Amino acid sequence: MRRVHAFVVLVVSCVLLTGCDFDVYQLPLPGGTDVGDDAITVKAEFRDVLDLVPKSTVKVNDVSVGEVTEVELDGQHALVTMKLRNDVDLPDNTTAEIRQTSLLGEKFVSLAAPTNDTSTGELGDGDTIRLADTGRNPEVEEVLGALSLLPDPLRGLAARAVASPRLFNLTISNVPGPDFPLYMLGAELIEAHPVVPIAQNHALSMGIFGYLGRLHFGFYADPHAFPEASELPAAFDAALRELLLPPGVQRRRGRSRGRPLSSPSPAVA
């Protein structure tokens, strides 16, 4: 009898829910960001929102300041509506980026002042962040697909970095240098290792500088996001050895224990 009663209740509930305008995202949920009674509404245009859904968090400098209330299609792009705390201090030309809390974590919207342009005005109620100022981080599938193209010695290091709590971006800068010697105060320049500053939320930057027919590398890493940074020079040296192998020669698995290549060793800071 109890089973029949429970079944009837379930059927009636389903009929009632399907017969009315019901939206699960309108249900009150525990937790979440408290935006107060005087929250402002801001919209952002995205070419791709991935799997961002209503109730997703909105953050500024990794601090929760609001939540997504609606995700809809507006012509050829997505339009995301957000409610933010009234005390959020952001310029009118704020940028918006869809990021991920961890490798398999939830998506959220990150708002920030522009890094390249001068901040102007103030972000207010009813403002819209345009397509030119929005973007997204690479998806896990895209990152793992790129990792599969790396040589074996670098693949393991890169995979562990991807699995770190902070999803990172890699910056690579290649600057072709002169093919003639340079001098300073009568002394000839032998090596020149480039410096590529680490941007915010980046774990690793790599600079490549060509000089006198040789390549000089400079690596700069955040040890908190990339704890294996000290292993990078040896892994990179092993990867170069692998690339120099003649066609048909079987490559060795594992880390290289041989002497370094004759080319200048990478510099890690």
RONUSE-547627 format. One record per residue: residue in three letters; x, y, z of N, C-alpha, C in turn. Coordinates in steps of 0.02 Angstrom, whole numbers, plus 50000, padded with zeros to 5 digits. Layout:
<ALA,<X,Y,Z>,<X,Y,Z>,<X,Y,Z>>
...
This chain:
<MET,<50042,49940,50000>,<50000,50000,50000>,<50044,50063,50000>>
<ARG,<50096,50062,50041>,<50140,50120,50044>,<50174,50132,49977>>
<ARG,<50194,50076,49943>,<50226,50083,49878>,<50179,50114,49828>>
<VAL,<50115,50092,49829>,<50066,50121,49783>,<50056,50195,49797>>
<HIS,<50053,50213,49860>,<50043,50283,49879>,<50102,50326,49856>>
<ALA,<50163,50300,49865>,<50222,50337,49844>,<50223,50345,49768>>
<PHE,<50201,50292,49732>,<50200,50296,49659>,<50150,50348,49636>>
<VAL,<50091,50350,49667>,<50040,50398,49648>,<50064,50469,49660>>
<VAL,<50097,50480,49717>,<50124,50547,49732>,<50175,50568,49680>>
<LEU,<50217,50520,49659>,<50268,50535,49609>,<50236,50553,49542>>
<VAL,<50186,50516,49521>,<50152,50529,49458>,<50117,50596,49459>>
<VAL,<50081,50611,49513>,<50046,50675,49518>,<50096,50733,49517>>
<SER,<50151,50724,49551>,<50202,50777,49553>,<50229,50790,49483>>
<CYS,<50242,50736,49446>,<50268,50745,49378>,<50217,50780,49333>>
<VAL,<50154,50762,49341>,<50102,50794,49300>,<50098,50869,49316>>
<LEU,<50100,50886,49381>,<50095,50956,49400>,<50155,50995,49375>>
<LEU,<50215,50966,49381>,<50275,51002,49360>,<50277,51012,49284>>
<THR,<50255,50962,49246>,<50256,50969,49174>,<50199,51011,49148>>
<GLY,<50148,51021,49188>,<50090,51059,49167>,<50095,51133,49183>>
<CYS,<50149,51154,49217>,<50156,51224,49233>,<50224,51249,49209>>
<ASP,<50234,51312,49213>,<50297,51342,49191>,<50348,51335,49247>>
<PHE,<50383,51278,49247>,<50429,51262,49301>,<50500,51267,49276>>
<ASP,<50544,51300,49314>,<50615,51307,49298>,<50655,51288,49359>>
<VAL,<50695,51235,49353>,<50733,51212,49411>,<50782,51264,49435>>
<TYR,<50805,51308,49389>,<50854,51359,49408>,<50823,51414,49451>>
<GLN,<50756,51415,49455>,<50724,51465,49497>,<50714,51441,49569>>
<LEU,<50731,51378,49581>,<50724,51352,49649>,<50776,51384,49695>>
<PRO,<50758,51403,49756>,<50808,51430,49803>,<50856,51375,49825>>
<LEU,<50920,51391,49822>,<50971,51342,49842>,<51010,51369,49901>>
<PRO,<51032,51324,49945>,<51074,51347,50002>,<51142,51370,49978>>
<GLY,<51173,51414,50017>,<51239,51439,49999>,<51234,51490,49943>>
<GLY,<51286,51493,49903>,<51286,51542,49849>,<51310,51610,49873>>
<THR,<51316,51656,49825>,<51340,51723,49841>,<51283,51769,49861>>
<ASP,<51291,51802,49917>,<51241,51850,49940>,<51253,51917,49905>>
<VAL,<51209,51935,49859>,<51218,51998,49822>,<51180,52056,49853>>
<GLY,<51143,52042,49907>,<51106,52095,49941>,<51042,52114,49906>>
<ASP,<51007,52162,49934>,<50942,52184,49907>,<50949,52237,49852>>
<ASP,<51008,52267,49845>,<51017,52320,49796>,<51068,52299,49743>>
<ALA,<51065,52236,49722>,<51112,52211,49672>,<51102,52245,49605>>
<ILE,<51156,52249,49566>,<51153,52277,49499>,<51153,52220,49448>>
<THR,<51123,52233,49391>,<51120,52183,49337>,<51167,52203,49281>>
<VAL,<51210,52158,49262>,<51259,52169,49208>,<51255,52110,49160>>
<LYS,<51260,52124,49095>,<51258,52072,49045>,<51326,52069,49009>>
<ALA,<51341,52011,48981>,<51403,52001,48944>,<51390,51957,48884>>
<GLU,<51419,51975,48827>,<51413,51937,48765>,<51473,51889,48759>>
<PHE,<51459,51826,48742>,<51511,51776,48733>,<51500,51739,48668>>
<ARG,<51555,51723,48634>,<51550,51681,48575>,<51537,51608,48594>>
<ASP,<51562,51589,48653>,<51554,51520,48676>,<51551,51521,48752>>
<VAL,<51497,51495,48781>,<51491,51494,48854>,<51505,51425,48883>>
<LEU,<51528,51377,48840>,<51543,51309,48863>,<51481,51281,48897>>
<ASP,<51488,51256,48959>,<51430,51231,48995>,<51412,51275,49055>>
<LEU,<51421,51340,49048>,<51402,51387,49100>,<51326,51386,49107>>
<VAL,<51302,51386,49169>,<51230,51382,49183>,<51210,51435,49234>>
<PRO,<51146,51450,49239>,<51123,51495,49293>,<51143,51468,49361>>
<LYS,<51154,51513,49407>,<51178,51499,49475>,<51254,51492,49477>>
<SER,<51288,51495,49419>,<51361,51494,49419>,<51387,51558,49453>>
<THR,<51446,51553,49482>,<51474,51608,49521>,<51507,51660,49475>>
<VAL,<51505,51722,49496>,<51541,51776,49464>,<51594,51801,49513>>
<LYS,<51657,51806,49491>,<51712,51824,49536>,<51752,51883,49510>>
<VAL,<51782,51919,49557>,<51830,51971,49544>,<51891,51957,49587>>
<ASN,<51949,51946,49555>,<52009,51928,49592>,<51998,51866,49636>>
<ASP,<51962,51817,49609>,<51947,51753,49643>,<51902,51761,49704>>
<VAL,<51869,51819,49711>,<51821,51830,49765>,<51750,51832,49734>>
<SER,<51704,51793,49762>,<51637,51790,49736>,<51599,51855,49748>>
<VAL,<51573,51884,49694>,<51538,51949,49699>,<51468,51945,49668>>
<GLY,<51449,51888,49641>,<51384,51884,49610>,<51371,51815,49581>>
<GLU,<51317,51810,49542>,<51299,51747,49511>,<51266,51758,49444>>
<VAL,<51268,51707,49403>,<51235,51708,49338>,<51161,51694,49348>>
<THR,<51118,51735,49317>,<51046,51725,49324>,<51014,51698,49261>>
<GLU,<51047,51709,49203>,<51017,51686,49140>,<51070,51678,49087>>
<VAL,<51063,51626,49047>,<51106,51614,48988>,<51061,51603,48929>>
<GLU,<51065,51646,48878>,<51020,51641,48821>,<51058,51655,48757>>
<LEU,<51026,51635,48701>,<51054,51647,48635>,<51028,51713,48608>>
<ASP,<51075,51756,48588>,<51057,51822,48561>,<51090,51828,48492>>
<GLY,<51052,51809,48441>,<51080,51810,48373>,<51132,51755,48365>>
<GLN,<51195,51774,48349>,<51248,51727,48337>,<51293,51717,48398>>
<HIS,<51276,51746,48454>,<51318,51739,48514>,<51274,51728,48575>>
<ALA,<51306,51710,48630>,<51270,51699,48693>,<51269,51763,48735>>
<LEU,<51216,51772,48771>,<51209,51830,48815>,<51199,51804,48886>>
<VAL,<51245,51824,48930>,<51244,51802,49000>,<51224,51860,49044>>
<THR,<51172,51849,49084>,<51149,51900,49131>,<51174,51884,49201>>
<MET,<51201,51934,49235>,<51230,51923,49302>,<51203,51974,49351>>
<LYS,<51196,51953,49413>,<51180,51999,49468>,<51243,52006,49511>>
<LEU,<51263,52068,49523>,<51324,52081,49560>,<51310,52123,49622>>
<ARG,<51352,52117,49671>,<51347,52159,49730>,<51355,52232,49710>>
<ASN,<51318,52275,49743>,<51317,52346,49725>,<51384,52380,49740>>
<ASP,<51426,52350,49783>,<51489,52382,49802>,<51547,52359,49758>>
<VAL,<51534,52323,49704>,<51587,52301,49659>,<51614,52362,49622>>
<ASP,<51680,52371,49626>,<51712,52429,49596>,<51750,52408,49533>>
<LEU,<51718,52416,49476>,<51748,52396,49412>,<51737,52452,49361>>
<PRO,<51783,52460,49313>,<51775,52512,49262>,<51723,52493,49210>>
<ASP,<51704,52541,49169>,<51654,52530,49118>,<51679,52483,49064>>
<ASN,<51745,52480,49052>,<51774,52436,49002>,<51801,52372,49033>>
<THR,<51764,52345,49080>,<51782,52282,49114>,<51783,52224,49064>>
<THR,<51828,52177,49076>,<51831,52116,49035>,<51800,52058,49073>>
<ALA,<51772,52010,49036>,<51741,51951,49066>,<51769,51888,49033>>
<GLU,<51785,51839,49075>,<51814,51777,49050>,<51782,51718,49086>>
<ILE,<51765,51666,49049>,<51739,51605,49078>,<51797,51560,49097>>
<ARG,<51803,51545,49161>,<51858,51505,49185>,<51831,51444,49223>>
<GLN,<51877,51405,49249>,<51860,51343,49284>,<51897,51340,49350>>
<THR,<51862,51317,49403>,<51892,51317,49469>,<51950,51268,49474>>
<SER,<51948,51214,49437>,<52001,51164,49437>,<51994,51123,49373>>
<LEU,<52034,51071,49368>,<52034,51031,49307>,<51965,51004,49290>>
<LEU,<51929,50980,49340>,<51862,50953,49331>,<51810,50994,49369>>
<GLY,<51828,51055,49387>,<51783,51097,49427>,<51730,51132,49386>>
<GLU,<51691,51172,49421>,<51635,51207,49389>,<51660,51270,49354>>
<LYS,<51620,51292,49305>,<51635,51353,49269>,<51611,51414,49309>>
<PHE,<51646,51470,49301>,<51624,51533,49331>,<51646,51590,49286>>
<VAL,<51616,51649,49297>,<51633,51708,49258>,<51681,51751,49300>>
<SER,<51738,51767,49270>,<51788,51809,49304>,<51787,51878,49273>>
<LEU,<51776,51929,49314>,<51775,51998,49291>,<51840,52032,49314>>
<ALA,<51867,52076,49271>,<51929,52110,49288>,<51935,52174,49248>>
<ALA,<51973,52220,49276>,<51989,52281,49240>,<52036,52264,49183>>
<PRO,<52034,52300,49127>,<52078,52285,49070>,<52151,52296,49089>>
<THR,<52194,52252,49064>,<52265,52257,49079>,<52303,52299,49028>>
<ASN,<52276,52303,48967>,<52311,52340,48914>,<52286,52411,48905>>
<ASP,<52222,52421,48919>,<52192,52488,48909>,<52183,52523,48975>>
<THR,<52175,52588,48972>,<52162,52628,49031>,<52090,52619,49053>>
<SER,<52080,52609,49118>,<52012,52600,49144>,<51973,52666,49137>>
<THR,<51912,52659,49114>,<51869,52717,49104>,<51801,52706,49135>>
<GLY,<51772,52759,49163>,<51704,52756,49189>,<51695,52706,49246>>
<GLU,<51634,52684,49254>,<51617,52637,49308>,<51563,52589,49283>>
<LEU,<51573,52525,49296>,<51524,52474,49277>,<51462,52482,49321>>
<GLY,<51405,52491,49289>,<51344,52504,49327>,<51286,52460,49305>>
<ASP,<51230,52471,49337>,<51169,52432,49324>,<51147,52441,49251>>
<GLY,<51134,52384,49218>,<51111,52386,49149>,<51165,52387,49096>>
<ASP,<51229,52389,49116>,<51284,52390,49068>,<51293,52321,49035>>
<THR,<51322,52321,48976>,<51335,52259,48939>,<51409,52257,48918>>
<ILE,<51442,52202,48934>,<51512,52191,48914>,<51510,52159,48845>>
<ARG,<51540,52193,48796>,<51535,52171,48727>,<51583,52114,48710>>
<LEU,<51572,52085,48650>,<51611,52026,48629>,<51686,52039,48629>>
<ALA,<51706,52100,48611>,<51777,52115,48606>,<51812,52111,48674>>
<ASP,<51774,52113,48728>,<51803,52113,48795>,<51788,52049,48834>>
<THR,<51767,51996,48799>,<51752,51933,48833>,<51792,51876,48802>>
<GLY,<51796,51821,48838>,<51832,51763,48813>,<51823,51705,48860>>
<ARG,<51862,51653,48848>,<51858,51593,48891>,<51926,51560,48894>>
<ASN,<51936,51520,48946>,<51996,51479,48952>,<51989,51416,48910>>
<PRO,<52045,51384,48892>,<52040,51322,48854>,<52004,51268,48894>>
<GLU,<51965,51226,48859>,<51932,51170,48890>,<51983,51115,48906>>
<VAL,<51966,51072,48953>,<52010,51017,48972>,<52028,50974,48911>>
<GLU,<51977,50960,48869>,<51990,50919,48810>,<52041,50952,48763>>
<GLU,<52037,51018,48757>,<52083,51054,48714>,<52155,51052,48742>>
<VAL,<52160,51060,48809>,<52226,51058,48840>,<52256,50988,48834>>
<LEU,<52216,50937,48848>,<52242,50869,48844>,<52260,50850,48772>>
<GLY,<52222,50876,48724>,<52239,50864,48655>,<52306,50895,48636>>
<ALA,<52319,50955,48662>,<52383,50987,48649>,<52440,50949,48683>>
<LEU,<52427,50923,48743>,<52479,50885,48779>,<52500,50823,48740>>
<SER,<52454,50793,48703>,<52471,50732,48667>,<52522,50744,48612>>
<LEU,<52531,50807,48593>,<52580,50824,48540>,<52650,50836,48568>>
<LEU,<52656,50840,48635>,<52722,50853,48664>,<52766,50790,48664>>
<PRO,<52832,50798,48661>,<52876,50740,48670>,<52868,50709,48739>>
<ASP,<52884,50645,48745>,<52874,50609,48808>,<52904,50643,48869>>
<PRO,<52966,50668,48867>,<52995,50697,48928>,<52956,50757,48955>>
<LEU,<52924,50794,48910>,<52887,50853,48933>,<52814,50839,48948>>
<ARG,<52789,50783,48923>,<52718,50769,48929>,<52697,50759,49002>>
<GLY,<52738,50722,49040>,<52721,50709,49110>,<52721,50773,49151>>
<LEU,<52772,50816,49141>,<52774,50879,49178>,<52715,50923,49162>>
<ALA,<52698,50927,49099>,<52642,50969,49079>,<52576,50942,49106>>
<ALA,<52568,50876,49107>,<52506,50847,49132>,<52497,50861,49206>>
<ARG,<52552,50857,49245>,<52546,50872,49316>,<52531,50946,49328>>
<ALA,<52557,50989,49285>,<52541,51060,49292>,<52468,51073,49277>>
<VAL,<52441,51038,49226>,<52370,51047,49210>,<52326,51025,49267>>
<ALA,<52347,50973,49304>,<52307,50947,49359>,<52313,50989,49422>>
<SER,<52352,51043,49421>,<52357,51086,49480>,<52291,51121,49492>>
<PRO,<52278,51146,49554>,<52214,51177,49569>,<52198,51237,49525>>
<ARG,<52250,51270,49500>,<52238,51329,49459>,<52248,51311,49386>>
<LEU,<52197,51318,49344>,<52204,51304,49273>,<52248,51359,49244>>
<PHE,<52302,51340,49210>,<52352,51389,49190>,<52353,51400,49115>>
<ASN,<52385,51453,49095>,<52401,51467,49025>,<52476,51468,49017>>
<LEU,<52499,51448,48960>,<52570,51447,48945>,<52585,51503,48895>>
<THR,<52635,51544,48911>,<52656,51598,48867>,<52721,51580,48833>>
<ILE,<52724,51583,48767>,<52784,51568,48730>,<52800,51628,48685>>
<SER,<52862,51652,48689>,<52884,51708,48648>,<52947,51688,48611>>
<ASN,<52946,51696,48545>,<53003,51679,48503>,<53027,51742,48467>>
<VAL,<53088,51763,48482>,<53117,51824,48454>,<53178,51806,48412>>
<PRO,<53175,51815,48347>,<53235,51802,48306>,<53288,51856,48317>>
<GLY,<53349,51837,48333>,<53402,51884,48346>,<53449,51890,48287>>
<PRO,<53502,51929,48294>,<53549,51940,48238>,<53593,51878,48226>>
<ASP,<53615,51871,48163>,<53661,51816,48147>,<53733,51840,48144>>
<PHE,<53747,51897,48175>,<53815,51923,48180>,<53829,51938,48254>>
<PRO,<53892,51937,48275>,<53908,51946,48346>,<53895,52017,48369>>
<LEU,<53873,52022,48433>,<53862,52087,48465>,<53916,52099,48518>>
<TYR,<53933,52162,48528>,<53985,52180,48575>,<53961,52235,48622>>
<MET,<53985,52234,48683>,<53972,52287,48731>,<54036,52303,48768>>
<LEU,<54060,52364,48760>,<54123,52386,48792>,<54181,52340,48773>>
<GLY,<54181,52317,48710>,<54234,52275,48685>,<54226,52201,48700>>
<ALA,<54175,52182,48740>,<54164,52111,48757>,<54110,52082,48711>>
<GLU,<54123,52023,48685>,<54075,51991,48640>,<54020,51957,48680>>
<LEU,<53959,51966,48656>,<53901,51933,48687>,<53902,51859,48667>>
<ILE,<53905,51814,48717>,<53908,51742,48703>,<53838,51711,48705>>
<GLU,<53800,51726,48757>,<53733,51699,48765>,<53685,51754,48785>>
<ALA,<53622,51746,48767>,<53571,51795,48787>,<53506,51757,48800>>
<HIS,<53488,51750,48863>,<53427,51714,48881>,<53369,51764,48890>>
<PRO,<53315,51755,48854>,<53260,51803,48857>,<53222,51799,48923>>
<VAL,<53190,51854,48941>,<53148,51858,49001>,<53076,51872,48979>>
<VAL,<53031,51826,48994>,<52960,51834,48978>,<52922,51836,49044>>
<PRO,<52898,51894,49066>,<52864,51899,49131>,<52802,51853,49133>>
<ILE,<52788,51828,49193>,<52730,51785,49202>,<52669,51829,49213>>
<ALA,<52618,51819,49172>,<52556,51857,49180>,<52515,51827,49237>>
<GLN,<52462,51863,49256>,<52419,51840,49310>,<52387,51774,49292>>
<ASN,<52386,51727,49339>,<52357,51661,49332>,<52395,51616,49282>>
<HIS,<52456,51636,49265>,<52497,51594,49222>,<52547,51555,49266>>
<ALA,<52562,51495,49245>,<52609,51454,49284>,<52678,51453,49252>>
<LEU,<52682,51462,49187>,<52745,51454,49153>,<52749,51500,49092>>
<SER,<52806,51531,49083>,<52820,51569,49022>,<52887,51547,48994>>
<MET,<52892,51545,48928>,<52952,51521,48895>,<52972,51570,48841>>
<GLY,<53034,51592,48842>,<53060,51637,48792>,<53114,51602,48750>>
<ILE,<53114,51615,48685>,<53163,51586,48640>,<53196,51643,48601>>
<PHE,<53263,51645,48602>,<53300,51698,48568>,<53353,51668,48523>>
<GLY,<53350,51684,48459>,<53398,51658,48412>,<53458,51706,48405>>
<TYR,<53518,51678,48410>,<53578,51720,48406>,<53636,51679,48380>>
<LEU,<53666,51702,48325>,<53724,51669,48294>,<53710,51595,48279>>
<GLY,<53651,51581,48253>,<53634,51513,48232>,<53617,51466,48289>>
<ARG,<53608,51492,48349>,<53591,51450,48407>,<53528,51478,48440>>
<LEU,<53493,51434,48475>,<53433,51454,48511>,<53448,51457,48585>>
<HIS,<53426,51510,48617>,<53435,51519,48689>,<53366,51522,48722>>
<PHE,<53358,51483,48775>,<53292,51477,48807>,<53293,51508,48877>>
<GLY,<53236,51536,48895>,<53227,51561,48963>,<53159,51540,48989>>
<PHE,<53158,51503,49045>,<53095,51480,49075>,<53083,51517,49140>>
<TYR,<53021,51539,49151>,<53002,51573,49213>,<52937,51542,49237>>
<ALA,<52936,51519,49299>,<52878,51480,49323>,<52857,51503,49392>>
<ASP,<52794,51493,49406>,<52766,51503,49473>,<52771,51437,49510>>
<PRO,<52814,51430,49560>,<52824,51365,49593>,<52762,51339,49628>>
<HIS,<52715,51383,49646>,<52654,51359,49678>,<52608,51325,49628>>
<ALA,<52605,51350,49567>,<52563,51320,49516>,<52599,51266,49477>>
<PHE,<52666,51268,49477>,<52706,51221,49438>,<52765,51198,49481>>
<PRO,<52752,51154,49531>,<52805,51133,49578>,<52864,51099,49545>>
<GLU,<52854,51069,49485>,<52908,51032,49452>,<52951,51077,49408>>
<ALA,<52949,51143,49419>,<52985,51189,49376>,<53060,51174,49373>>
<SER,<53089,51152,49429>,<53161,51138,49431>,<53180,51079,49386>>
<GLU,<53132,51036,49369>,<53146,50979,49326>,<53142,50997,49252>>
<LEU,<53118,51057,49237>,<53105,51075,49168>,<53168,51076,49124>>
<PRO,<53225,51104,49147>,<53284,51104,49103>,<53305,51034,49080>>
<ALA,<53307,50985,49126>,<53327,50918,49107>,<53276,50886,49060>>
<ALA,<53211,50898,49073>,<53159,50871,49030>,<53162,50902,48960>>
<PHE,<53177,50967,48958>,<53181,51001,48894>,<53242,50976,48855>>
<ASP,<53297,50965,48890>,<53357,50939,48858>,<53343,50870,48828>>
<ALA,<53306,50828,48866>,<53290,50761,48841>,<53244,50765,48781>>
<ALA,<53198,50814,48781>,<53153,50822,48724>,<53191,50843,48662>>
<LEU,<53241,50886,48670>,<53282,50907,48613>,<53321,50847,48585>>
<ARG,<53347,50805,48630>,<53383,50745,48607>,<53336,50701,48565>>
<GLU,<53275,50695,48588>,<53227,50653,48552>,<53213,50681,48482>>
<LEU,<53207,50747,48478>,<53193,50778,48413>,<53252,50771,48365>>
<LEU,<53313,50764,48392>,<53372,50759,48350>,<53388,50688,48328>>
<LEU,<53349,50639,48353>,<53361,50570,48334>,<53348,50560,48259>>
<PRO,<53388,50520,48225>,<53376,50506,48155>,<53310,50469,48146>>
<PRO,<53280,50475,48088>,<53217,50439,48076>,<53227,50363,48083>>
<GLY,<53180,50330,48115>,<53184,50258,48123>,<53219,50235,48186>>
<VAL,<53253,50281,48221>,<53287,50262,48283>,<53236,50263,48340>>
<GLN,<53233,50209,48378>,<53185,50204,48432>,<53205,50249,48489>>
<ARG,<53159,50288,48514>,<53174,50333,48569>,<53169,50297,48636>>
<ARG,<53209,50319,48683>,<53210,50288,48749>,<53157,50320,48793>>
<ARG,<53125,50279,48833>,<53074,50303,48880>,<53108,50325,48944>>
<GLY,<53075,50370,48981>,<53101,50392,49045>,<53144,50454,49037>>
<ARG,<53171,50478,49094>,<53211,50538,49094>,<53281,50525,49066>>
<SER,<53307,50576,49035>,<53375,50571,49007>,<53426,50577,49063>>
<ARG,<53476,50529,49062>,<53528,50531,49112>,<53596,50549,49081>>
<GLY,<53594,50565,49017>,<53656,50582,48983>,<53678,50653,48998>>
<ARG,<53735,50671,48966>,<53760,50738,48975>,<53716,50787,48937>>
<PRO,<53715,50850,48957>,<53674,50898,48921>,<53700,50909,48851>>
<LEU,<53656,50936,48809>,<53675,50952,48741>,<53727,51007,48741>>
<SER,<53762,51013,48684>,<53814,51064,48679>,<53785,51134,48675>>
<SER,<53720,51138,48659>,<53689,51205,48657>,<53680,51232,48727>>
<PRO,<53673,51298,48735>,<53666,51327,48802>,<53608,51298,48839>>
<SER,<53616,51286,48903>,<53563,51258,48944>,<53509,51310,48956>>
<PRO,<53445,51288,48962>,<53392,51335,48976>,<53401,51365,49046>>
<ALA,<53380,51428,49052>,<53382,51461,49117>,<53314,51461,49149>>
<VAL,<53310,51441,49211>,<53247,51439,49247>,<53250,51486,49306>>
<ALA,<53199,51529,49313>,<53195,51575,49369>,<53133,51562,49409>>
